[in-house]
Every structure is written in C-alpha cells, then in structure tokens.
C-alpha cells in the first residue's frame, strides 16, 4: 500500500514522537511511505524518521486553508462579512493552487496526522487518494468550539481516528459526524527501544538525587507554574527539598524561571531545555509529574510508565483518566491545584508499597499501548472496506 503521511511541521513534541512510532509500524507492515512535511523549518527530530520513508517538504501555510478563516467570523465584529470573501476566494483558487502545491500521483491512503488546518486541508484537497484519514489529538467537541472549519474538513476526509472513548462519545453526541467513520486507536509507545546512556543516568542521579521530572513544551497549555507551586508547598509544608527537572522549551520558559526565583525555589527547579535523549531522564527520575489543563492522550505518561516511573498528573480531560483510570495507574490531582499535587508527591515518597504498586501497575497498563498491539488494530483500520 502506498501511503501519504502528512504533518504540518516536524518539531520536538508529543505528536511528532507518536508520528515516528506510526511510521515505524507502517514500514514493518510493508507499506511504501511518503512523509510530507508542510513546513521546511524542522528540528533535529526529523532525523529520527525511518530511513525507509521518502521525506518530502512542501511549504503549505495556514493562509492557504479556506476553513481556517472561520475564526475571523467568530473573533471580529466585521468578520461575518470578511469571512465569506476570504473563504470563497481561496476555494475558487484551490484548483489553481493544487497545480503548484499538490502532490503528483495517487496514493492508496493519505493520513493527516497533526490534525491541524494545514495537514487536514492538504489531505482533503491536495492529494489524490482512495481513502483519507485524520488523527484527532484533542476532543471533537473542543475542535468544534475552536472553529466550525474543522467540521467541514472532517466531512471531506470521512475517517477519523480518536484517542479516547470520551472523544468517540462526544463525536456521536454532537450528531454532526454521523456520515463519518470514527475509530478509537491508542498511540503506540516504543521509547524503550532507544538506547540508554547509563553514564548520563548515573550523573543525573548524582547531581540531583531522587528527583521529579516533567517533560513538555513551555506554554500555557502545560502549566508548569502549578508544579513550581507544588514544589514550594512540598518544601514548606512537608519539609521535603526535592528537585524538579523540566525537560522542554517554549515561550513561557522565561516566565517560569522568574516565577521559581520569586517563590524562593530556584535551587529546586532545574530547567534542562530541549533534550533529544529524554529516555535517560525517564530512567533516572523518581516520580513523573504532568500538569496540563487539557490533553488528548498524553504520550509522556505512557513513556514514564514504560520506564517504571510512578505518575502524578492533573485531571486533564479526557486523556489522563483514559490512561490512569480512577487513580488505578497513577495519582490524579485537580487542575491547577498545587496543594493536592504536593500532597500526592508526599504520599508517593512516604508510602513505599504504594510507590512500588504504581510501578508494577504502570508496566501492566503500558501493554495496551505496545506497538505490536496497535499495529494489528491499524492494519484492520487501513484495510477496512
């Protein structure tokens, strides 16, 4: 099968790491893969794309996506007048733009994996394919609230892959996608296939002792501030001076650094920046912390589990409970509630049996996300008539 695997960019992030896992699966299944990246400004993670894939770059900005302009109608007073002009102009120009931006040849299937306007539009309008698929990394209802444009793109693509039962139920409740096929498919996790640097692992443990770890981009969507507050409470209320290592970078990093200093815990909050060998940090960590207000299916939780690291996570709807259940596989704290997060930190550190139980249960839970399990489900999906 010839597959077009389309991404809006290739930067360090959860979606990109999952994308590479899917590429590995598709290659092992014997498919011919064209990876089409719609932005030539990429990070080093692009080097992790399997060598068997044919990597193509085609700059395709959001400004060429007619459905993206629905936000103009919602956001601005005159938007309801401006939007139709922009929408219909670009719609009329699409056949012409396809000559310059479209992919020549035909595919058995095309996958819009990032789930953003760029790759959705490209797969819907610029690629010839017998079947089209798109991956939703957030809730269907959430996308509809952002813009009705997603609805029209989903209708064109027809086959939607969601990450949670809640997403599937939400999609059916809206009753707007009744002519689309909706399939739940977990993200595969294969980070343990990466080699470990035991010298670095020992150095991390020597430098920081038993430390907490958070992996994620610095942005309002990740809310590292709550973790910093929890570290301060852990120190002042529970008398534990435990370090937190943040692996990642982004626009709110400087703000977080200043906040840690203002809180008097800058010695406990370590900013490691972007790291390509994140597997060594997982292996060295004592507890993994996750603080996002909203998540699809947070891959970082699965990665932590695969290395036997117990998890404390905020109740990010609906992805965290999809993975952790009702505190069955990790401890869940209310969103933006540092007090409960600090309490859970102290609980894991104080109760050794609880800590070991979560290590064991994490190993059990990760089996549902093994690449070989997802591979079978993906094969059924792609070959379903």
N, C-alpha and C positions, 0 to 999 in steps of 0.2 A: 504494500500500500504506500502511495506517495502522499506525504503529509506536509502541509504548511503550518509551522508552529510560530505564531506571531506574538511579539512582545512590544510594548510601547517604548521600553528602554531596557538597558541591562546594567543596573547599578546594584550595589550591595543592599540586599533587603530580603525579607521573607519570601515574597512572591518569586523573586529571581532564583533563590535557592531551591524552592519547590519545582520551578520550571526545569532546572537542570536534572532533578531527580526523574521527572517525567520524560525528559529527553533520553536518559539512560534506559528507562523502561521501553520506550518506543524502539530504540536501537536494538535492544535484546530481543524484541518481538519480531525483528527483521524488516521493519519499515524503513523507507527512504525519507529522510527528514531534511527539509529546508527550514532553517531557523531565520525568520525575517524580523530584524530589529529596526524599529521605526525612528530611532534617534542614534546618530553616529557617535555621540558623546557618551562613552561607556566606561565602566570601572573595570578593575582587574578581574572581576568575577567572570567576565566574558571568556577568559582563558580556561575556565572550568567546563565550558560547553564541550560535550563529547566530540572527539576528533572526526568521528564518522558523520557528523552533521555538516551540512553545507550552510555556512553562515552568510547571510546577505544583509546589506544595510540599505534602507530606503527612507530617507528623511520625510516623515509624514506628520506635520504639526497638527495640533488640535484645531487650528484656524481653518483647516480644510474639512472639518467634520460638521455637516449641517445640524445634526441633532445637538451638538454642544451649545448651540445658541439659544436653546430653550431657557437657559439660566438668565439670559438677557431679559426675556419676558417676565421672569419671576422677580428679578432683582431691581430693575429700573422702572421708573414711572412711565417713561415712553417706550419701554421695552416691548410692549404688546404691539406697537406699531413698527418698531425696528426689526423685531424678530422675523416676521413673515418675509420681509425683503431679503434679509440675510439668508434665511433658510431656502427660499425658492431660488435665489441666485446661485447658491452653491449646489443645490440639487440639479439645476439645469447644466451647470458646469461639470458635474461629476463625470459624464461620459467623455468629456474632453480631457479632464484631469487624469482619467483612467489610462489614457494613451501614454502619458508621461510617468505616472506613479504606479500604475497597475503591474501585477506580476504576470509575465507571459507564461503560457502553458496552463495545463489543468491538473488539479490535484484530486485525489480520492476524498480527502477531507482537509479542512482548514480549521485551525484552532486559534481563537482569540483568547490568549491565556491571561494577560494582565487584567482584562475586564474593564479597561478604561476606554474613553471615547476613541482614541487613536486606533487601537487594535480592533475594537469592535467594528468601527466604520470600515477599516481596511478589509477585514474578513467579510463583512456584509456586502461591500460594494466594489472592491478592487481585486478580488481573487476569484477565479473560476474553480469551483469545487462541487463534487457530487453531494457532499454533506458538510455542514458547518456546525461548529461547537463554540461555546464560550464558557469560561470558568468565572464564577461569581465568588469573590473573596470577601464579600460583605453581604448583608441581608438584602433580599429582593426589595422589601419594603423600604429599606434605607436608601437604596438607589432611586426608587421612585420618588422619594421625598426630595432628593437632591435635584432631580430633573426628570420630566416625562420623556426626555430624549432616550433614556435607557430602554424604556418600554418599546419604542419603535425599533430600536436596534435588536432587541431580543426577539421581537416578532419576525425580523428578517432572518436571523440566524437559526431560530427554531429549537436548537438543542442546548439546554442549559445544564451545567454541572454545578451543584451546590455542595457546601461543606458540612451542613448540619441539618438535622431533622427539622429544627425550627425554621430554617430558611425554606425548606420544601413546603412546610405547612403554611408559612406566610405567603408564599407564592400562590398556593391554591386558594387561600382565603381571599386574596385580592381579586381573584376571578378574572384577571386581565391576561393571563397567560395560558388559558385553557386549551389553546391550539399548539402549545409548545411542549416538548418533552423535557421533563425535569428529573435529573438523576442525582442522588447523593453519592459522592465519592470522596473519601478522606484523602488528604495529602500524604504521599509516601514520604517516609523519613529514612535516609540512608547515610546520615552524617558519620556514623561509626565506621563507615568504610574508609574514612580519611585517616591517614597515619598520624600517630601521636608522637609528640616530641617530649619524651619523659624528662629530659633535662630542663626544658622550659616549665613543665608541670611542677617539678620539684622546686624550681626557682620561684614560681608564683606562690607556692605554699610557704616557702621560706620567707619571702618578702612580706606576705600578707596574712599568714597564719590561716585559721579557718575563716574563710570569707564568703560573703554573699555575692551573687552575680546577677546582673541584669544585662541582657543583650537586646539591643533595639535602637532604632534611629531616634535622635533627639528632636522631638516635635511635640506639640500639644496633644497629639493622639496617643502618645506613650506615657506622659505624665510622670516623669522621673521625680518631680517635686514631692509627690506623696511618699516615695521611697526615702528621699532625704529626710523628710519629717519623721518617718518611722525609725530611721537610724538614730535621730536625735532622741526620740522617746525611748528607744531601746537603751540608750546610754544613760539618760537622766532618771527614768522610772525603774528600769530593770537592771541597771548597773552593769551593762554589757557593752564593752567598747569593741564592736565587731565592724570590720571594714566591708564596704560595698564597692564592687568593681563594676563600672559601667563600660560596656563594650559597644561602641557605636559613635556616630557623629551626626550633626544636623544643626538646624538653625537655632534651636533653643539651648544648645550646649553652654554657651557663654552665660546665659541667664541662670542655668542650673549651677554652674561653678560659683557664680556670685552668691546665689542663694545658700549654697552649702557653707560658704565663708561667713555669711551673715548669721547663719544658725550656729556657728561655732563648731562645726563638724567637718571642716575641710580636710582634717587629718584622717578622717574615716571614710571619706568619699573620694574614690580614685577614678579618674577619667582616663581610660585606656585608648580612647579613639577607635577608629575602624581597624579591625584585625581580620586578616584572611585565615588565620589558624584558630578560629573560635573553638574548635574541638578541644584544644588544650585548656582553655578556660573552663569549659564544662567539666572536664575531667578533674581539674584542680579544685573546683568550687565545693563548698559545703552545703549551701542552700541556693536555690534559684528563685528570683523574685520577678514578678510580672505585674505591671501597674496600669495597663491601658484601660481607658474607659469603655472602649468598644473594639472588638476583634472578631474576625471571621473564624478561622481555625488557627490559633497562634502556633506556628511551627516551632518557635523557641521552646514551648512547653514540652513538645514531643522530643526535641533534641536533648533537653535536660534529662528527661526520663530515660532516654537511651544510654545515658552515662551514669545512671543511678543517683541523680541529684534530686532530692525532695523539693517540692514546689510550694510556694506561697504566691497566690495570684488574686488580683481583683476580679470581681464578678462581671467580667466583660461579656456582654450579651452578643450572641449566644454561645460563642466558641469555647469559652473556658469551661462551662458546665458540660458541653459536649465531650470534652476530654476528661475532666476531673470528676464528673458526676456530682453527687451531693457530698462533697468533701471525701469521697471514696478514694481518690487517687492523688489528692493534694489538698491543702488548706485554702479556702476561699475567703477573701475579705471584701467588704462592701467597697464600691468605687470611691476613691478619694478619701478613704477613712484610714488615716495613718495609725490611729490608736489600735484598731483591730489588727492591722498588719504587724505592728510591733508586738502585740500580744501573741500572734501566731509565730513570729520569729522566736520569741522567748519559749513558747511551748515546744517547738521542734528542738531547740537547743537544750531544754530541760528534760524532756522525756525521750530517753534513748530508744525505748521499744517503739514508740510512735514514729520516730525518725526511721528506724530500720523497716517498719511496716510499710511506710511510704516508698522506700527504696524498692522493696520487693513488689509492691503493687504497681509501681511505675513500670518495672520490667514486664509485668503481665499486660498492662494496658498498651504498651508500645507494640505488642504483637499485632494488634488490629491495624497498624499503620505501616507494617513491613512492605517494602516494595513488591515482594512476590505476591502478597495478598492483593494489593492494589492493581498489580499487573493483570491478574485474572479478571478483575472487575472492569478494567479499562478495555481489555480485549473484547469482552462481551459488548460494552458500550459502542465501540467503534465498528463492530461487525453486525450490530443490530440493524435489521432492515426496517 
